[in-house]
């Protein structure tokens, strides 16, 4: 993609996504679900599995591997935790050959008897796998929006189901 051609130029900031939902649990409990990357396979339609490297866990600097899928394609990612404040925020960046290419972040804010969870996604660098046109990047953004919204619905449902059984 030519970033100098005004007809195809994309400002990466325009691709940022933020979505939120309310869940019926306190921020520390919700943080615990999100920061346990193994649980993401039960929440996100794009995640088949994820695990921390041996000896790592939800702390800044920790690495984990994700096994992802979309439209019959599967791939692995390597990510590093960039923020891990229990009950407040959990974030990571996806690495490709030493370059951070995507940033994911969950923020938790108490509200009433539960928590407002905000999930955000930001494309930090362009890779050929993301596509070569503006339309490709907008399609990537649309798929990511759908995945984020499905993840937040699954999170709220998981918390509600767990609360109902206790």
Steps between C-alpha positions, in 0.01 A plus 500: 500500500632838409472733794592796277213453254212711639246269338619198699659658807371379835562671829552212744332708773178483294502122539500504882214319668346546844197310622360451849249302696383470858553172685354387831827452689755715677801631302748264667298193401464618140871586487576145615298353213663718235857479629480119498571482126404131496138609556495709182425193289164476678427869445637605162388347170848573360700321773539122487750488788745717689758435769770685686860394454621270776554698819307799367163634602297818492776753564669768293768349280348149494471325163221278374412314183160515336355258247244692295254438219290687250320378191674162499847650544701430815812675629705543813591826667758599756390771740651686791303640793539879518260579784380284787328692778249273677149639486608791278652391167663217309676554166741338259665558167528243224856465372616422148875467444577738786240760403179566693222482242175495702408624845214348702375650828226431751407768754276433800291763680261425787143603435214413729511131592732418212770617263515687173752315283652685207688301237718691257708406197754703312700417190857622563671389178399366163587146396429340161273247672263786591444573131632740243211742449289738700206262447705213648574703814139608537393136466755404770355770724144377439597139583674621814196703608281190463749291698527757780124533529460121512773477764334760722161325469664168590677660797176644638322168445780298663496724806119491523492119468772457763318739736172312457659168596663634819 
